[in-house]
Amino acid sequence: MTAATTWVPGGAGSGYDVDHLPYGVFGLRSEGPSSQHRIGVRIGDHVLDLAGAAGGEGGEGFGRHLGGPTLNTLMAAGRTTWDEIRRWLQATLLDHDAGPERLSGHLHRLDEVTLHLPFEVADYIDFYCSLDHATNVGRIFRPDAEPLLPNWRHLPVGYHGRAGTVVVSGTDVVRPLGQRKGPDAAEPDFGPSARLDIEAEVGFVVGTPSRLGDSVPTSGFAEHVFGVVLLNDWSARDIQAWEYVPLGPFLGKSFATSVSPWVTPLAALEPSRVPLPSQDPPPLPYLQVAEPAGYDLALEVELNGEVVSRPPYRTMYWSPAQMLAHLTSNGASLRTGDLFASGTVSGPERGERGSFLELSWGGREPWTAGGEERTFLRDGDEVVLRASAGTVTLGEVRGRILPAPSRPSRPSRPSRPSRPSRPSRPRFVQLDQES
């Protein structure tokens, strides 16, 4: 090696330099919609085709992990292989003498490729790990009571989501239909969500599986988790409020969850590890962690081109290692492609809230964006989540809201006694909905 910077144009000093090297799946636009899905790694504004690069000198032995249409085969290979491939990539991308000859023929500009969902999602679990977010939500819905429920400081609360509706950044989000119930209505009705929201989150992607019946300790986090993605857990608050009791989120959450097309390796975030905030009471032994167990990620929420919030991940109460230990503590097995998320990331200040529910304080205190008062999402809105950790820039998550589909036709029903008419835009009841 003759230099300490990469030879790839535009890579040195970018958020996608050799200290990052996130993985993704892409197709060549020149080949059209049927283009083969390839595993790539981002360096600057280029994508390196890893299967092609590994077929040459220096990459022997890695090709069998890099030739699939998703990252799952690579993720299943385990920590030793992940580290070996990363070392090979960094060495070759820093080698100004031999690197260009070996790899330049496998580099593609970002504007030449289409990015796809990077991994096949096995299961999706969403947690509720921000003390500030949980406190805000409790105060919104239980203003005269303790904001945190009794279990919150003892375990990372979560729910099991829907893997089949996890989509890649750039996928449009159709406003969901569902049951809603106004506070003065005798019965619910069915229609488009009027309180559509975002949740700015960080997701963790499992590579190495575990056996059914075994639990994974907090010390096993780095052996099982392949990497990190930004994640937007779109939420229909009115649908969620009506259906939530007693079993929790369902249709108010399951219509879409957006993730970045780039998976940041855990190794790239090692310099950004920070201690957790004080946990009181101390967690039970199976949830205790060696510090530093948190990550210093600076998130950013953009609405229609304007930054409206900057949530800090460093304030999260529960760590990802604790999430993983808790979700396997009953013997539930991990599968390659499992995705678990942090829950909404929020800080103590109003400008650090990671959901519009919090920014508008349940819709009662509009906030301003684009010179207009806002509460929840409107059709046509575009939300972009971004994040950085030191010199590393995580892949963004982008989504635009499309109008709800036409309501399905309903069979005729027997007439019933008339009742007072309801407002056309009801103010939905604020039930005890969490996350």
C-alpha distance (Angstrom), angle and dihedral (degrees) to the residues before:
residue distance angle dihedral
M1 . . .
T2 3.79 . .
A3 3.81 103.3 .
A4 3.81 140.7 32.6
T5 3.81 94.2 -134.7
T6 3.77 129.2 71.7
W7 3.77 121.2 -97.3
V8 3.83 92.1 -140.8
P9 3.83 108.9 107.8
G10 3.80 112.1 -108.3
G11 3.78 94.4 7.4
A12 3.79 101.3 101.3
G13 3.80 112.3 89.1
S14 3.79 94.4 4.4
G15 3.79 125.1 120.8
Y16 3.82 85.9 -105.7
D17 3.79 100.2 55.0
V18 3.82 126.1 133.1
D19 3.81 90.3 -76.8
H20 3.82 88.2 66.4
L21 3.85 115.2 29.9
P22 3.82 99.9 165.6
Y23 3.80 119.8 -162.7
G24 3.79 126.6 -124.5
V25 3.80 144.6 153.8
F26 3.79 121.6 -112.1
G27 3.78 144.9 170.8
L28 3.80 128.8 -150.6
R29 3.79 113.2 -107.8
S30 3.79 90.1 -148.7
E31 3.81 88.6 66.1
G32 3.81 93.6 53.9
P33 3.82 129.9 -134.8
S34 3.81 92.7 -35.9
S35 3.80 93.1 58.4
Q36 3.79 114.7 142.0
H37 3.79 114.3 -100.3
R38 3.80 109.6 -118.7
I39 3.80 133.0 -173.2
G40 3.77 112.0 -118.8
V41 3.78 141.6 172.6
R42 3.77 122.3 -141.2
I43 3.79 120.4 -124.7
G44 3.80 113.6 173.5
D45 3.79 108.2 -47.8
H46 3.80 92.8 -24.3
V47 3.78 135.1 87.0
L48 3.79 119.8 -142.1
D49 3.82 114.9 -145.8
L50 3.79 99.3 -132.7
A51 3.79 99.3 -165.7
G52 3.78 90.6 55.0
A53 3.79 93.2 42.9
A54 3.81 93.4 48.5
G55 3.78 91.5 53.1
G56 3.78 91.4 69.5
E57 3.76 134.2 67.8
G58 3.78 113.4 -49.8
G59 3.77 95.4 21.8
E60 3.78 99.9 73.3
G61 3.77 113.7 136.8
F62 3.81 95.6 24.3
G63 3.79 98.3 78.3
R64 3.81 94.7 85.3
H65 3.81 89.4 61.4
L66 3.81 96.3 45.7
G67 3.78 107.2 46.5
G68 3.80 101.8 79.4
P69 3.81 128.7 102.2
T70 3.84 91.3 -115.3
L71 3.79 136.8 32.4
N72 3.80 92.6 -108.8
T73 3.81 97.2 99.9
L74 3.78 91.1 49.2
M75 3.81 91.8 45.5
A76 3.80 91.6 51.0
A77 3.83 91.1 54.0
G78 3.79 92.1 79.3
R79 3.78 140.6 -131.9
T80 3.81 97.9 -57.4
T81 3.81 92.2 56.1
W82 3.81 92.8 43.2
D83 3.80 90.4 54.1
E84 3.82 93.7 45.6
I85 3.80 92.8 51.4
R86 3.80 91.3 47.1
R87 3.80 92.2 51.9
W88 3.82 91.0 48.5
L89 3.80 91.8 49.4
Q90 3.78 94.3 48.0
A91 3.80 93.1 47.4
T92 3.81 93.5 49.1
L93 3.80 94.9 43.3
L94 3.81 89.4 52.2
D95 3.83 94.5 45.6
H96 3.82 104.6 98.5
D97 3.81 91.7 -178.4
A98 3.81 104.8 51.0
G99 3.81 102.2 9.5
P100 3.81 99.2 79.9
E101 3.79 92.4 48.0
R102 3.80 92.2 49.8
L103 3.79 100.9 41.5
S104 3.80 114.1 15.0
G105 3.80 91.7 89.3
H106 3.80 89.0 60.1
L107 3.82 97.0 50.9
H108 3.81 120.7 105.5
R109 3.78 128.6 -175.1
L110 3.81 115.3 -116.4
D111 3.79 90.9 -117.2
E112 3.82 88.6 59.5
V113 3.80 95.6 58.7
T114 3.79 141.5 63.2
L115 3.80 115.9 -139.8
H116 3.81 121.3 -138.2
L117 3.79 137.8 -168.7
P118 3.81 98.3 -66.7
F119 3.81 100.1 -144.1
E120 3.78 139.3 20.7
V121 3.80 105.3 -106.4
A122 3.80 112.8 -130.7
D123 3.82 100.7 -179.7
Y124 3.78 133.3 -9.4
I125 3.79 123.6 -146.5
D126 3.79 123.9 178.1
F127 3.78 121.9 -159.8
Y128 3.82 134.1 -163.4
C129 3.79 102.8 -136.0
S130 3.80 107.0 146.1
L131 3.79 113.8 99.8
D132 3.79 91.3 -160.4
H133 3.81 93.3 49.8
A134 3.81 93.8 46.1
T135 3.80 90.5 47.4
N136 3.80 92.4 49.0
V137 3.79 92.6 49.4
G138 3.79 91.4 47.5
R139 3.79 91.5 51.6
I140 3.81 91.8 47.7
F141 3.80 94.6 52.4
R142 3.82 101.6 26.0
P143 3.83 104.1 33.0
D144 3.79 93.4 160.9
A145 3.80 97.4 45.2
E146 3.78 140.7 60.0
P147 3.85 104.3 -68.1
L148 3.82 95.4 -141.1
L149 3.78 119.9 64.7
P150 3.84 114.8 -127.6
N151 3.81 96.1 -100.7
W152 3.81 98.3 48.6
R153 3.81 99.2 91.2
H154 3.81 92.4 43.0
L155 3.81 101.3 56.0
P156 3.81 140.8 7.4
V157 3.81 102.9 -97.5
G158 3.81 115.9 -141.8
Y159 3.78 147.4 155.3
H160 3.80 133.9 -138.9
G161 3.82 110.8 -110.4
R162 3.79 135.3 -166.2
A163 3.81 115.5 -84.3
G164 3.80 94.1 -166.6
T165 3.80 94.1 66.5
V166 3.80 97.2 52.1
V167 3.82 104.3 117.5
V168 3.78 135.7 -175.8
S169 3.79 123.4 -103.8
G170 3.80 112.6 -81.7
T171 3.80 94.7 38.3
D172 3.80 111.6 129.2
V173 3.80 116.4 -118.4
V174 3.80 116.6 -137.1
R175 3.79 114.0 -144.5
P176 3.81 104.0 -108.7
L177 3.78 126.8 -122.8
G178 3.77 120.7 -137.4
Q179 3.76 150.1 130.0
R180 3.80 117.1 -60.2
K181 3.79 130.0 174.6
G182 3.77 124.7 -154.8
P183 3.81 117.5 -141.5
D184 3.79 93.2 -111.4
A185 3.80 97.7 37.6
A186 3.78 120.7 111.1
E187 3.82 91.4 -148.8
P188 3.79 137.6 15.5
D189 3.78 123.7 -101.6
F190 3.80 132.2 -152.4
G191 3.79 125.8 -119.0
P192 3.80 147.8 99.8
S193 3.77 118.1 -32.2
A194 3.81 110.0 -101.2
R195 3.82 94.6 -170.2
L196 3.80 102.5 54.3
D197 3.80 112.5 166.9
I198 3.78 145.5 177.6
E199 3.77 131.8 -130.4
A200 3.80 117.6 -156.8
E201 3.80 106.1 -145.9
V202 3.79 145.2 157.8
G203 3.80 118.1 -124.8
F204 3.81 129.3 -155.1
V205 3.81 121.2 -150.2
V206 3.80 120.1 -147.6
G207 3.78 118.2 -138.4
T208 3.80 109.1 167.0
P209 3.83 113.1 54.4
S210 3.78 127.1 -141.5
R211 3.79 132.7 -143.2
L212 3.78 122.6 -96.6
G213 3.81 107.7 -100.3
D214 3.80 94.8 27.8
S215 3.78 123.0 105.6
V216 3.80 122.8 -146.5
P217 3.82 115.0 -132.1
T218 3.80 121.4 -138.2
S219 3.82 87.2 -106.1
G220 3.81 88.9 63.4
F221 3.81 95.0 62.6
A222 3.82 96.9 101.8
E223 3.80 92.3 45.2
H224 3.79 93.5 56.2
V225 3.82 106.1 30.7
F226 3.79 116.0 79.0
G227 3.78 99.9 -172.3
V228 3.79 153.7 -47.5
V229 3.81 136.2 -84.9
L230 3.76 134.1 -177.6
L231 3.79 111.1 -114.4
N232 3.82 137.5 -165.1
D233 3.79 112.6 -157.0
W234 3.82 98.8 -161.6
S235 3.81 109.6 -149.7
A236 3.82 133.6 -164.1
R237 3.79 98.6 -151.1
D238 3.81 97.1 -170.5
I239 3.80 93.2 50.0
Q240 3.80 89.1 43.8
A241 3.82 93.2 50.5
W242 3.80 93.8 54.2
E243 3.81 97.9 43.0
Y244 3.80 99.2 35.2
V245 3.81 100.4 88.8
P246 3.01 119.6 110.9
L247 3.82 107.7 -6.3
G248 3.81 103.5 34.0
P249 3.83 136.4 -129.3
F250 3.79 116.9 5.9
L251 3.82 125.3 135.2
G252 3.78 91.6 6.6
K253 3.82 87.8 67.7
S254 3.80 108.7 23.2
F255 3.84 101.9 74.0
A256 3.84 96.7 81.8
T257 3.79 142.6 -9.5
S258 3.81 116.4 -178.2
V259 3.80 124.7 -151.1
S260 3.77 135.8 -177.3
P261 3.82 118.7 -95.0
W262 3.82 88.2 -132.3
V263 3.80 123.8 71.9
T264 3.80 111.6 -154.8
P265 3.84 112.0 -144.8
L266 3.79 114.9 -120.9
A267 3.80 88.5 -123.6
A268 3.81 90.1 64.5
L269 3.81 90.1 59.2
E270 3.80 96.5 47.5
P271 3.86 92.9 101.0
S272 3.82 89.3 53.4
R273 3.80 97.7 58.5
V274 3.82 114.7 125.6
P275 3.81 135.1 175.5
L276 3.79 118.2 -90.1
P277 3.78 120.8 -109.8
S278 3.79 113.0 -95.3
Q279 3.80 111.2 -70.5
D280 3.80 112.2 -145.1
P281 2.97 119.9 -146.0
P282 3.80 96.8 28.9
P283 3.81 110.1 -108.2
L284 3.78 120.9 -106.5
P285 3.83 114.4 -89.2
Y286 3.83 95.6 -95.2
L287 3.84 89.6 57.6
Q288 3.79 98.1 46.6
V289 3.81 115.1 115.4
A290 3.76 139.4 -163.9
E291 3.78 110.1 -116.0
P292 2.95 140.2 -85.9
A293 3.82 88.6 50.5
G294 3.80 101.3 147.3
Y295 3.81 132.4 74.4
D296 3.80 129.5 -130.4
L297 3.81 101.4 -135.1
A298 3.79 121.0 158.2
L299 3.81 110.1 -148.8
E300 3.78 128.1 -163.4
V301 3.82 129.8 -161.3
E302 3.79 116.5 -156.3
L303 3.82 124.2 -170.6
N304 3.81 117.0 -166.6
G305 3.79 91.7 -23.8
E306 3.83 97.5 -44.4
V307 3.80 124.2 104.9
V308 3.81 107.2 -127.2
S309 3.81 102.1 169.8
R310 3.80 141.8 16.9
P311 3.83 109.2 -159.9
P312 3.84 116.8 -167.8
Y313 3.81 115.3 -139.1
R314 3.83 91.4 -163.8
T315 3.83 89.4 77.1
M316 3.82 94.5 61.3
Y317 3.80 111.7 129.0
W318 3.82 98.8 -151.7
S319 3.81 120.0 48.6
P320 3.81 126.3 -137.6
A321 3.81 89.8 -112.6
Q322 3.80 88.9 57.9
M323 3.80 91.3 47.8
L324 3.80 90.2 53.4
A325 3.80 93.7 46.2
H326 3.79 92.1 49.2
L327 3.80 96.6 47.1
T328 3.82 89.9 53.5
S329 3.81 97.3 37.2
N330 3.81 92.4 99.8
G331 3.81 91.9 51.5
A332 3.81 96.3 -94.1
S333 3.80 107.8 156.7
L334 3.78 127.3 -124.4
R335 3.79 120.1 -129.2
T336 3.78 128.9 -161.3
G337 3.79 105.2 -94.4
D338 3.79 97.2 30.9
L339 3.79 110.1 148.0
F340 3.78 123.2 -157.7
A341 3.78 124.0 179.0
S342 3.77 136.1 -156.1
G343 3.77 99.3 -127.1
T344 3.79 120.6 -122.1
V345 3.79 113.2 -20.8
S346 3.80 110.8 -138.2
G347 3.78 134.8 160.7
P348 3.80 131.6 -152.5
E349 3.83 96.0 -93.1
R350 3.81 126.4 75.9
G351 3.81 91.2 -119.5
E352 3.83 89.1 56.7
R353 3.82 98.5 59.4
G354 3.80 113.9 123.3
S355 3.82 99.4 -155.0
F356 3.79 135.8 52.4
L357 3.82 87.9 -130.4
E358 3.80 87.2 68.2
L359 3.80 97.1 36.6
S360 3.83 89.5 55.7
W361 3.82 93.8 35.3
G362 3.79 92.9 -124.7
G363 3.81 93.0 -35.0
R364 3.81 93.1 -60.7
E365 3.82 98.2 101.7
P366 3.82 111.6 45.1
W367 3.79 117.6 -150.8
T368 3.80 127.6 -152.1
A369 3.80 128.9 -108.5
G370 3.77 126.9 157.6
G371 3.78 89.6 3.5
E372 3.82 91.6 -61.1
E373 3.77 134.5 104.4
R374 3.79 110.9 -109.9
T375 3.80 139.3 -173.9
F376 3.83 112.9 159.9
L377 3.81 134.7 2.7
R378 3.80 122.9 -64.2
D379 3.80 127.3 -155.5
G380 3.81 109.2 -85.5
D381 3.81 94.6 27.8
E382 3.79 115.4 137.1
V383 3.80 119.8 -153.6
V384 3.80 123.2 -165.1
L385 3.80 124.1 -171.6
R386 3.79 118.9 -160.5
A387 3.79 133.9 174.5
S388 3.77 141.3 -179.8
A389 3.78 136.1 -166.8
G390 3.78 111.3 -164.0
T391 3.80 106.2 -59.3
V392 3.82 92.7 -11.5
T393 3.81 120.2 97.4
L394 3.80 114.1 -160.9
G395 3.79 119.3 -141.2
E396 3.80 111.8 -89.7
V397 3.80 126.5 -117.7
R398 3.81 116.5 -138.9
G399 3.81 130.9 -179.0
R400 3.81 137.1 163.3
I401 3.81 124.9 -152.4
L402 3.81 116.5 -122.4
P403 3.81 123.3 -166.1
A404 3.78 118.9 -90.2
P405 3.80 116.4 -93.7
S406 3.76 119.4 -103.2
R407 3.76 111.4 -77.1
P408 3.80 112.5 -100.3
S409 3.76 116.2 -107.9
R410 3.79 114.5 -96.3
P411 3.78 127.1 -143.1
S412 3.76 114.1 -111.8
R413 3.79 114.9 -94.9
P414 3.77 131.1 -154.0
S415 3.77 112.6 -89.4
R416 3.76 116.3 -98.4
P417 3.78 133.3 -163.0
S418 3.76 112.6 -73.7
R419 3.79 119.7 -106.2
P420 3.76 133.0 -168.8
S421 3.79 112.3 -69.9
R422 3.78 118.7 -104.5
P423 3.80 126.9 -133.0
S424 3.81 114.1 -91.1
R425 3.83 90.6 -126.9
P426 3.81 104.7 37.7
R427 3.77 121.8 -162.8
F428 3.78 101.4 -122.1
V429 3.74 122.3 -128.2
Q430 3.77 114.9 -100.7
L431 3.77 104.0 -133.6
D432 3.77 126.1 176.5
Q433 3.81 96.9 -76.6
E434 3.77 119.0 163.0
S435 3.82 132.9 -161.0
